[in-house]
């Protein structure tokens, strides 16, 4: 038995990546609401059947594209250092993620979350860079009993996701012209540090 991906699996992964990159480019150029599945397929040179083989809906491609790009962003910039406190590691990861969403913009962030909610898309997949990094950090915190709570790993992971998702959702829903009223980085830092003993 070979643990290496087969040629078919590699091709499928490449098709997903190509569709994702085409989608995110088109969404940025024209806005999510204007881009159709036909537009994404035409940009990639694939059929609608190939698209639907990989993504059941437009919600799925939006959510996948945003999170796939975020994982790459984090992979290039996040270097977990176990000699740093769990709090510092978590703060670094979430600030980096927030930096990505700021670059992405509020509109795309909202569409991603709306699609995720509307289509019940699960993003906790172990192969995702963000999920893997967050899991390692939360596991360390639970094992070292550094969180205020005594929840087990799964519940502590969910608590972190809820806290960060709520923060991002609120940030994305505040009109751009009101951003100067809020110290978003400081708010995120306070939320994260409040989790620790």
C-alpha positions in Angstrom: 0.0 0.0 0.0 1.4 3.4 -1.0 0.7 6.4 1.2 1.7 8.8 -1.5 -1.1 10.5 -3.4 -2.0 8.9 -6.7 -1.8 10.7 -10.0 -5.6 11.1 -9.9 -5.5 12.6 -6.4 -2.7 15.0 -7.4 -4.7 16.0 -10.5 -7.8 16.5 -8.4 -5.9 18.6 -5.8 -4.4 20.7 -8.6 -7.9 21.3 -10.2 -9.2 22.4 -6.8 -6.3 24.8 -6.4 -6.7 26.2 -10.0 -10.4 26.7 -9.4 -9.7 28.4 -6.1 -7.1 30.7 -7.5 -9.3 31.7 -10.5 -12.3 32.3 -8.2 -10.4 34.5 -5.7 -8.9 36.5 -8.6 -12.3 37.0 -10.2 -14.0 37.8 -6.9 -11.4 40.5 -6.3 -11.6 41.9 -9.8 -15.4 41.9 -10.1 -17.0 41.3 -6.7 -18.5 38.0 -5.5 -22.0 38.7 -6.5 -21.1 39.4 -10.2 -18.9 36.3 -10.7 -20.7 33.2 -11.9 -19.6 29.6 -11.8 -19.4 29.8 -15.7 -16.9 32.7 -15.3 -14.7 30.6 -12.9 -14.9 27.6 -15.2 -14.0 29.7 -18.3 -11.0 31.2 -16.5 -9.7 27.7 -15.6 -10.7 26.0 -18.8 -12.8 23.3 -17.0 -16.3 22.2 -17.5 -19.2 22.9 -15.1 -19.3 19.2 -14.4 -15.6 19.3 -13.2 -16.5 22.3 -11.1 -19.4 20.6 -9.4 -17.3 17.4 -8.9 -15.1 19.5 -6.6 -17.5 22.2 -5.2 -21.2 21.6 -4.7 -22.0 25.4 -4.9 -20.7 28.9 -5.2 -20.7 29.1 -1.4 -18.2 26.2 -1.3 -15.8 27.7 -3.8 -15.9 31.1 -1.9 -15.2 29.5 1.4 -12.6 27.1 0.1 -10.8 29.9 -1.9 -10.7 32.3 1.1 -9.5 29.6 3.5 -7.0 28.0 1.0 -5.4 31.3 0.4 -5.3 32.0 4.2 -3.6 28.7 4.8 -0.9 29.6 2.3 -0.5 33.1 3.9 -0.1 31.5 7.3 2.2 28.8 6.0 4.6 31.4 4.6 4.6 33.6 7.7 3.9 31.6 10.9 6.7 29.8 12.6 5.6 28.2 15.8 8.2 28.5 18.5 7.5 26.2 21.5 9.9 28.2 23.6 7.3 31.0 23.5 4.3 30.9 25.8 1.1 29.3 24.5 -0.6 32.8 24.8 2.1 34.4 22.6 1.9 31.6 20.0 -1.9 31.9 19.8 -1.8 35.7 19.7 0.8 35.5 16.8 -1.4 33.1 14.8 -4.6 35.0 15.3 -3.0 38.4 14.5 -1.5 36.9 11.4 -4.9 35.5 10.4 -6.5 38.9 11.0 -3.8 40.5 8.9 -4.8 38.2 6.1 -8.5 39.0 6.4 -7.7 42.8 6.5 -5.9 42.3 3.2 -8.8 40.3 1.8 -11.3 42.9 2.8 -14.5 43.1 4.7 -16.7 42.2 1.8 -15.0 39.0 0.9 -14.7 38.0 4.6 -18.5 38.5 4.9 -19.2 36.4 1.8 -17.0 33.7 3.1 -18.8 33.5 6.5 -22.2 33.9 5.0 -21.5 31.0 2.6 -20.1 28.9 5.4 -23.3 29.4 7.5 -25.7 29.1 4.6 -24.2 25.8 3.3 -23.0 24.4 6.6 -19.4 24.1 5.5 -17.0 22.5 7.9 -13.6 24.0 7.9 -11.9 21.9 10.6 -9.9 19.6 8.4 -6.5 18.4 9.7 -4.7 19.1 6.4 -5.4 22.8 6.7 -2.4 24.9 7.9 -4.5 27.1 10.2 -6.3 24.1 11.8 -3.1 22.3 12.3 -1.3 25.3 13.9 -4.3 26.2 16.1 -4.7 22.5 17.2 -1.0 22.3 18.2 -1.2 25.5 20.2 -4.5 24.6 21.9 -3.2 21.1 22.8 -0.1 22.6 24.4 -2.3 25.0 26.4 -4.6 22.2 27.6 -1.7 19.9 28.5 0.2 22.7 30.4 -3.1 23.8 32.0 -2.5 27.4 30.8 -6.1 28.2 29.8 -8.5 29.6 32.4 -10.9 26.8 31.6 -10.5 23.1 32.3 -12.3 22.1 29.1 -10.8 19.2 27.2 -9.0 19.7 23.9 -12.0 19.6 21.6 -14.1 22.0 23.6 -11.1 24.4 24.1 -10.4 24.3 20.4 -14.1 25.2 19.8 -14.0 28.0 22.3 -11.0 29.5 20.5 -12.8 29.2 17.1 -16.0 30.8 18.5 -14.0 33.7 20.0 -12.0 34.4 16.9 -14.9 33.9 14.5 -17.1 36.2 16.5 -14.4 38.8 16.4 -13.9 38.5 12.7 -17.6 38.5 12.0 -18.1 41.7 14.0 -15.1 43.4 12.4 -16.4 42.5 8.9 -19.9 43.9 9.8 -18.7 47.3 10.9 -18.7 49.8 8.0 -15.2 50.7 6.8 -15.7 54.4 7.7 -16.3 53.5 11.3 -13.1 51.4 11.7 -11.3 54.3 13.2 -13.6 54.1 16.2 -12.2 50.7 17.2 -8.8 49.4 18.1 -9.2 46.1 16.4 -5.7 44.8 17.2 -6.0 45.7 20.8 -9.5 44.1 21.1 -8.2 40.9 19.6 -5.2 40.9 21.9 -7.4 41.4 25.0 -9.8 38.7 23.9 -7.0 36.2 23.4 -5.1 37.0 26.6 -8.3 36.8 28.6 -8.3 33.0 27.9 -5.2 32.4 29.9 -4.4 32.1 33.6 
